[in-house]
Structures are given as structure tokens and as C-alpha cells.
Amino acid sequence: MVTKPLNQPRQPLEEDPEVGRDVIPPQFQDTQPSPPPPDVTAERSGPAWRILFHVTGPQASTVGLDIWRVTVMGRADPMSAFQPDLDLAPYGAMRHGVSRRHALVRPAENSLYLIDQNSTNGTWVNGQRLAPGRDFPLTDGDTIELGALRMSMRIVHTPGDETHTDRLSEGLPINKRKRFGWPR
């Protein structure tokens, strides 16, 4: 079990070797949200939120996710056949103390919310521990920790985006946006 003391200050993020370099974000073939899952009816759905989680550490990776409904984040459990909507097991979730049903991401019209599901090792956003069962509003660039698994979140598309532009391109020079097919 991984536990974190409540009364000690949070450790700073590990230095990213790519900081300060001309990093090129991943290319996306399709910047439109995916179609809703079969259980989301027209009366219950709107446009999806499209987000990216940049998982840090030795198994660093980027995970893209379209959020249409309340989404469970956690790790798969082969013993009970439980499968969360976002399975973090490939990123060392068990070793980092991520619970099976660790947290929920709940979409709303103008915001995304993270809700800790009374996880054993806690959920943090930007160093602040979340109270179990309470909605916490997320913003682009937040650092999220599920147990000791750290990731940063990027909001690529919101339901209010009429132009469907890719927010990852905002910091890139125009020549690189064109090279990767992103809008100017």
C-alpha cells in the first residue's frame, strides 16, 4: 500500500528532460470528438470533452480520452473482472497505489470535475488533496495525482468549442502548426 502523509509538503515534480526544448506535441489524425458510446442516448449526450493525460515517470506516456459521461479512472482487476473506463494499470497503477475505482471525471456543460471515490491513497490536484465524494473543478494544465501516479491534464476540446481547434497548437510557431496540420 502506498500512503502519503497529510501534513507534509508536496514534493516538486521531477524535472522533465524535455523542458526548454522545442517539443513537438503528438499529431492527431482526427480532431473531432468520437461518437458517443451506445449507452449514451441523444437526450443524454452533448459534444464530448477531449482531454489528454501526460503520465510522468519511467513509463511516461500520453493517454487521450473523450469524456461523454461520468468516467471511472482506476486500474483493472482480473480477479473481479472489473474494468474502469480509463485503465491506468499499464502505467504502474498498482505499484503507485491507484485503487480499482480511484476517481471519477464528471463532465458538465462548462467544466470537468474530478471526484475521489474514497480511494486508499488519495487524489490530489495541483498538490491539494481532494475530499472523497466532492466535485473538484479541473482546468487545462492541472497536475493530477492518483496515489503516487502523477499526470498532467490538457483539455484539447470542450463542448463549447465551435471551431474544434486543437488547443495543443496554441504555443507552437505557425510553421510547426502547418507542418502538423493544426490551425493557425
Backbone as numpy.savetxt, mean C-alpha at the origin, in Angstrom:
# Nx Ny Nz CAx CAy CAz Cx Cy Cz
7.35 -14.33 17.73 6.51 -13.16 17.73 7.40 -11.93 17.73
7.07 -10.97 16.90 7.80 -9.71 16.83 6.99 -8.68 17.59
7.60 -8.02 18.54 6.89 -6.97 19.26 7.74 -5.71 19.28
7.06 -4.59 19.40 7.74 -3.30 19.46 7.29 -2.59 20.73
8.23 -2.10 21.52 7.84 -1.35 22.72 7.06 -0.10 22.34
6.05 0.21 23.12 5.21 1.38 22.83 5.87 2.69 23.23
6.77 2.65 24.20 7.31 3.89 24.72 8.68 4.27 24.17
9.17 3.58 23.17 10.46 3.94 22.61 10.27 4.64 21.27
11.17 5.58 20.96 11.03 6.30 19.69 11.24 5.36 18.50
10.60 5.69 17.40 10.69 4.90 16.18 12.07 5.07 15.57
12.60 4.02 15.01 13.88 4.06 14.33 13.70 4.68 12.95
14.66 5.45 12.46 14.53 6.03 11.12 14.59 4.93 10.07
14.04 5.22 8.90 14.08 4.28 7.79 15.52 4.01 7.40
15.79 2.77 6.95 17.12 2.45 6.45 17.39 3.34 5.25
18.63 3.68 5.07 18.98 4.52 3.93 18.77 3.74 2.64
18.07 4.34 1.74 17.81 3.74 0.44 19.00 4.05 -0.46
19.68 3.03 -1.01 20.84 3.30 -1.85 20.47 4.07 -3.12
19.20 4.09 -3.46 18.78 4.77 -4.68 18.47 6.24 -4.45
18.43 6.70 -3.20 18.11 8.09 -2.92 19.16 8.98 -3.55
18.70 10.01 -4.23 19.61 10.96 -4.85 20.00 10.57 -6.27
19.68 9.36 -6.67 19.97 8.94 -8.04 18.77 9.25 -8.92
18.99 9.17 -10.20 17.92 9.39 -11.17 17.15 8.07 -11.31
16.23 7.83 -10.38 15.49 6.57 -10.36 14.32 6.67 -11.32
14.15 5.66 -12.12 13.05 5.61 -13.07 11.99 4.68 -12.52
10.77 5.20 -12.25 9.73 4.34 -11.72 9.33 3.27 -12.73
8.68 2.20 -12.25 8.28 1.14 -13.17 7.29 1.65 -14.21
7.32 1.05 -15.37 6.43 1.43 -16.44 5.12 0.66 -16.29
4.01 1.33 -16.54 2.71 0.70 -16.48 2.12 0.64 -17.87
1.71 -0.54 -18.28 1.10 -0.70 -19.58 -0.31 -0.11 -19.57
-1.05 -0.33 -18.49 -2.44 0.09 -18.40 -2.58 1.00 -17.20
-2.93 2.25 -17.41 -3.08 3.16 -16.29 -4.54 3.31 -15.88
-5.43 2.56 -16.52 -6.84 2.59 -16.14 -7.07 1.56 -15.03
-7.96 1.86 -14.07 -8.25 0.89 -13.03 -8.81 -0.40 -13.62
-8.56 -1.49 -12.92 -9.07 -2.78 -13.37 -10.58 -2.83 -13.18
-11.26 -3.75 -13.87 -12.70 -3.87 -13.67 -12.98 -4.38 -12.26
-14.16 -4.05 -11.73 -14.45 -4.48 -10.37 -14.55 -5.99 -10.27
-14.26 -6.54 -9.09 -14.41 -7.97 -8.90 -15.87 -8.38 -9.07
-16.14 -9.66 -9.33 -17.51 -10.11 -9.59 -18.50 -9.80 -8.47
-18.04 -9.77 -7.22 -18.96 -9.53 -6.11 -19.26 -8.05 -5.88
-18.67 -7.15 -6.66 -18.95 -5.72 -6.54 -19.92 -5.35 -7.63
-21.16 -5.02 -7.23 -22.20 -4.70 -8.20 -22.11 -3.22 -8.59
-22.83 -2.86 -9.66 -22.81 -1.48 -10.14 -23.31 -0.52 -9.07
-24.26 -0.95 -8.25 -24.79 -0.07 -7.20 -23.76 0.15 -6.10
-22.83 -0.78 -5.92 -21.87 -0.71 -4.82 -20.49 -0.26 -5.25
-20.27 -0.02 -6.52 -18.91 0.31 -6.95 -18.84 1.69 -7.59
-17.68 2.23 -7.53 -17.33 3.45 -8.23 -15.97 3.17 -8.84
-15.30 4.19 -9.31 -13.95 3.96 -9.82 -13.03 3.47 -8.70
-12.04 2.72 -9.06 -11.11 2.17 -8.08 -10.04 3.18 -7.71
-9.48 2.99 -6.52 -8.25 3.65 -6.12 -7.12 2.76 -6.61
-6.10 3.30 -7.21 -4.93 2.53 -7.61 -3.76 2.99 -6.76
-3.17 2.03 -6.02 -2.06 2.36 -5.14 -0.89 1.42 -5.36
0.28 1.87 -4.98 1.49 1.06 -5.02 2.07 1.01 -3.61
2.50 -0.18 -3.21 3.22 -0.34 -1.97 4.66 -0.69 -2.33
5.61 0.13 -1.88 7.03 -0.12 -2.09 7.54 -0.77 -0.80
7.69 -2.09 -0.81 8.15 -2.84 0.35 9.66 -2.69 0.44
10.16 -2.31 1.63 11.59 -2.11 1.82 12.22 -3.35 2.43
13.53 -3.36 2.48 14.25 -4.48 3.09 14.94 -5.33 2.05
15.46 -6.49 2.50 16.22 -7.35 1.58 15.39 -7.91 0.44
14.09 -8.04 0.64 13.22 -8.54 -0.43 12.39 -7.38 -0.97
13.04 -6.26 -1.23 12.35 -5.05 -1.69 11.60 -5.33 -2.98
10.41 -4.77 -3.06 9.58 -4.99 -4.22 8.48 -3.93 -4.24
7.78 -3.85 -5.36 6.64 -2.95 -5.48 5.42 -3.79 -5.82
4.34 -3.53 -5.08 3.09 -4.25 -5.26 2.02 -3.23 -5.63
1.36 -3.45 -6.78 0.27 -2.58 -7.20 -1.06 -3.18 -6.82
-2.03 -2.34 -6.50 -3.32 -2.82 -6.03 -4.41 -1.84 -6.42
-5.51 -2.36 -6.98 -6.71 -1.56 -7.21 -7.65 -1.82 -6.06
-8.10 -0.77 -5.41 -8.98 -0.89 -4.25 -10.41 -0.53 -4.67
-11.28 -1.53 -4.71 -12.69 -1.33 -5.04 -13.56 -1.39 -3.80
-13.12 -2.13 -2.81 -13.90 -2.39 -1.61 -12.93 -2.55 -0.44
-13.44 -2.84 0.73 -12.58 -3.08 1.88 -11.64 -4.22 1.53
-10.34 -4.00 1.73 -9.30 -4.95 1.32 -8.50 -5.39 2.54
-8.36 -6.70 2.70 -7.62 -7.27 3.83 -6.15 -7.37 3.47
-5.30 -6.84 4.36 -3.84 -6.97 4.21 -3.36 -7.93 5.30
-2.53 -8.86 4.92 -2.01 -9.82 5.89 -1.16 -10.86 5.21
-1.18 -12.06 5.77 -0.42 -13.16 5.17 -1.29 -14.39 5.07
-1.05 -15.16 4.04 -1.82 -16.38 3.81 -1.49 -17.40 4.91
-2.48 -18.22 5.22 -2.30 -19.27 6.21 -2.69 -20.60 5.57
-1.69 -21.41 5.17 -2.01 -22.67 4.51 -2.78 -23.66 5.39
-2.64 -23.53 6.71 -3.35 -24.44 7.62 -4.86 -24.20 7.61
-5.27 -22.94 7.50 -6.70 -22.63 7.51 -7.22 -22.26 6.13
-6.37 -22.28 5.14 -6.71 -21.91 3.77 -7.14 -20.45 3.66
-6.76 -19.63 4.64 -7.09 -18.20 4.57 -6.18 -17.51 3.58
-6.77 -16.67 2.74 -6.03 -15.91 1.75 -6.47 -14.45 1.82
-5.61 -13.53 2.32 -6.00 -12.11 2.34 -6.03 -11.55 0.93
-6.66 -10.40 0.78 -6.69 -9.74 -0.53 -5.29 -9.33 -0.96
-4.48 -8.85 -0.03 -3.08 -8.53 -0.30 -2.23 -9.42 0.59
-1.66 -10.47 -0.01 -0.84 -11.45 0.72 0.60 -10.96 0.76
1.08 -10.66 1.95 2.44 -10.15 2.12 3.42 -11.25 2.49
3.00 -12.50 2.45 3.89 -13.63 2.78 5.15 -13.66 1.92
5.07 -13.38 0.62 6.29 -13.41 -0.20 7.34 -12.37 0.20
6.98 -11.43 1.05 7.90 -10.36 1.46 8.37 -10.54 2.90
8.28 -11.77 3.41 8.75 -12.06 4.75 7.77 -11.68 5.84
6.48 -11.71 5.54 5.47 -11.26 6.49 5.51 -12.03 7.81
5.69 -13.35 7.76 5.71 -14.11 8.99 6.91 -13.72 9.85
8.06 -13.60 9.23 9.29 -13.22 9.93 9.19 -11.82 10.53
8.43 -10.94 9.88 8.28 -9.56 10.35 7.08 -9.36 11.28
6.37 -10.42 11.61 5.28 -10.32 12.57 3.97 -9.80 12.01
3.70 -10.05 10.73 2.44 -9.63 10.14 1.39 -10.70 10.45
0.26 -10.27 10.97 -0.84 -11.19 11.28 -1.55 -11.63 10.01
-2.34 -12.70 10.12 -3.09 -13.19 8.97 -4.06 -12.13 8.47
-4.83 -11.58 9.36 -5.74 -10.46 9.06 -5.21 -9.24 9.81
-4.16 -8.65 9.29 -3.44 -7.60 10.02 -4.18 -6.26 9.99
-4.56 -5.82 8.80 -5.18 -4.50 8.66 -6.12 -4.50 7.46
-6.99 -3.51 7.43 -7.91 -3.31 6.31 -7.61 -1.97 5.65
-7.78 -1.92 4.34 -7.76 -0.65 3.62 -9.20 -0.44 3.17
-9.81 0.67 3.62 -11.20 0.96 3.28 -11.26 2.19 2.40
-11.82 2.03 1.19 -11.94 3.20 0.32 -13.18 4.01 0.66
-13.07 5.30 0.49 -14.21 6.21 0.57 -14.13 7.08 -0.68
-15.09 7.94 -0.85 -15.13 8.74 -2.06 -13.88 9.63 -2.21
-13.43 10.24 -1.10 -12.32 11.19 -1.17 -11.09 10.78 -0.39
-11.08 9.59 0.20 -9.95 9.20 1.02 -9.87 7.69 1.15
-8.68 7.23 1.49 -8.46 5.83 1.85 -8.18 5.78 3.34
-8.64 4.73 4.00 -8.43 4.58 5.43 -7.76 3.24 5.70
-6.85 3.24 6.69 -6.21 2.03 7.15 -6.76 1.73 8.54
-7.11 0.46 8.78 -7.72 0.05 10.04 -6.98 -1.17 10.56
-6.34 -1.05 11.71 -5.67 -2.19 12.34 -6.74 -3.15 12.85
-6.53 -4.43 12.62 -7.49 -5.46 13.01 -7.09 -6.15 14.30
-6.67 -5.36 15.29 -6.22 -5.89 16.57 -5.06 -6.87 16.36
-4.14 -6.48 15.50 -2.99 -7.32 15.16 -2.07 -7.49 16.36
-1.37 -8.60 16.41 -0.48 -8.90 17.53 0.65 -7.88 17.64
1.25 -7.50 16.51 2.44 -6.65 16.52 2.18 -5.22 16.08
0.94 -4.84 15.90 0.58 -3.45 15.65 0.75 -2.97 14.22
0.14 -1.82 13.97 0.19 -1.14 12.67 0.56 0.31 12.93
1.51 0.82 12.14 1.96 2.21 12.26 1.82 2.91 10.91
1.50 4.19 10.97 1.54 5.06 9.79 2.41 6.25 10.17
3.50 6.44 9.43 4.45 7.54 9.68 4.89 7.58 11.14
5.13 6.41 11.72 5.62 6.33 13.08 4.56 6.40 14.16
3.31 6.58 13.79 2.22 6.67 14.76 1.47 5.34 14.81
1.39 4.76 16.02 0.69 3.49 16.17 -0.81 3.72 16.07
-1.48 2.85 15.29 -2.92 2.96 15.12 -3.65 2.21 16.22
-4.73 2.79 16.67 -5.60 2.11 17.63 -6.41 1.07 16.86
-6.52 -0.16 17.38 -7.28 -1.20 16.67 -8.73 -0.78 16.41
-9.20 -1.08 15.20 -10.59 -0.82 14.85 -10.92 0.60 14.46
-9.96 1.50 14.50 -10.22 2.91 14.18 -9.70 3.24 12.79
-10.50 4.00 12.03 -10.08 4.46 10.70 -8.95 5.47 10.84
-7.91 5.32 10.01 -6.83 6.29 9.95 -6.68 6.72 8.50
-6.85 8.01 8.17 -6.76 8.45 6.77 -5.33 8.34 6.23
-5.22 7.83 5.02 -3.93 7.67 4.35 -3.73 8.78 3.34
-2.47 9.18 3.14 -2.14 10.15 2.11 -0.98 9.61 1.28
-0.82 10.16 0.11 0.25 9.75 -0.80 1.59 9.92 -0.11
2.44 8.88 -0.15 3.77 8.94 0.43 3.86 8.46 1.87
2.76 8.04 2.47 2.80 7.54 3.84 3.69 6.31 3.96
4.37 6.20 5.11 5.13 4.99 5.44 4.25 4.15 6.35
4.01 2.92 5.95 3.14 2.01 6.69 3.99 0.86 7.19
3.77 0.49 8.45 4.45 -0.66 9.03 3.40 -1.61 9.58
3.45 -2.84 9.11 2.62 -3.91 9.65 3.60 -4.79 10.42
3.52 -4.76 11.75 4.57 -5.40 12.54 5.87 -4.70 12.21
6.88 -5.46 11.76 8.16 -4.88 11.38 8.33 -4.80 9.87
7.28 -5.10 9.10 7.34 -5.00 7.64 7.02 -3.57 7.25
8.00 -2.89 6.65 7.88 -1.48 6.32 7.67 -1.29 4.82
6.76 -0.39 4.47 6.51 -0.08 3.06 6.03 1.36 2.96
6.27 1.94 1.80 5.73 3.27 1.55 4.61 3.12 0.53
3.63 3.99 0.63 2.45 3.90 -0.23 2.40 5.09 -1.17
2.14 4.81 -2.42 1.93 5.86 -3.43 0.52 5.71 -3.99
-0.21 6.80 -4.05 -1.54 6.80 -4.68 -1.33 7.19 -6.13
-1.64 6.28 -7.02 -1.43 6.50 -8.45 -2.69 7.07 -9.10
-3.86 6.62 -8.64 -5.12 7.07 -9.22 -6.18 7.12 -8.12
-6.95 8.19 -8.12 -8.08 8.30 -7.19 -9.37 8.30 -7.99
-10.49 7.95 -7.38 -11.75 7.97 -8.11 -12.09 9.34 -8.69
-11.56 10.41 -8.11 -11.84 11.76 -8.60 -10.97 12.19 -9.76
-9.96 11.40 -10.13 -9.08 11.75 -11.24 -9.84 11.59 -12.56
-10.16 12.68 -13.19 -10.87 12.62 -14.46 -9.94 12.28 -15.62
-8.68 12.72 -15.52 -7.75 12.54 -16.62 -7.01 11.22 -16.56
-7.10 10.52 -15.42 -6.41 9.24 -15.24 -4.91 9.36 -15.44
-4.34 10.50 -15.04 -2.90 10.66 -15.20 -2.18 9.88 -14.12
-0.98 9.52 -14.42 -0.16 8.74 -13.52 0.60 9.68 -12.61
0.34 9.65 -11.31 0.99 10.57 -10.38 2.47 10.27 -10.22
2.90 9.08 -10.59 4.32 8.78 -10.47 5.16 9.63 -11.39
4.55 10.15 -12.44 5.32 10.91 -13.43 5.53 12.36 -13.01
4.87 12.82 -11.96 4.92 14.23 -11.61 6.32 14.75 -11.35
7.20 13.93 -10.76 8.54 14.40 -10.45 9.55 14.13 -11.53
9.15 13.50 -12.62 10.09 13.16 -13.68 10.25 14.30 -14.68
11.46 14.46 -15.23 11.65 15.42 -16.31 10.79 15.01 -17.51
10.40 15.99 -18.31 9.50 15.72 -19.44 10.08 14.67 -20.38
11.39 14.66 -20.64 11.96 13.68 -21.56 11.76 12.25 -21.06
11.81 12.03 -19.74 11.60 10.68 -19.20 10.13 10.32 -19.19
9.24 11.29 -18.99 7.81 11.01 -19.05 7.44 10.51 -20.44
7.98 11.21 -21.45 7.68 10.83 -22.83 8.25 9.44 -23.12
9.46 9.19 -22.66 10.11 7.91 -22.89 9.29 6.74 -22.35
8.63 6.95 -21.21 7.85 5.89 -20.60 6.35 6.02 -20.87
5.98 6.92 -21.74 4.59 7.01 -22.14 3.70 7.72 -21.11
4.30 8.44 -20.17 3.49 9.13 -19.17 3.10 10.49 -19.70
2.02 11.04 -19.16 1.57 12.36 -19.63 2.54 13.47 -19.23
2.50 14.53 -19.95 3.35 15.67 -19.66 2.74 16.44 -18.54
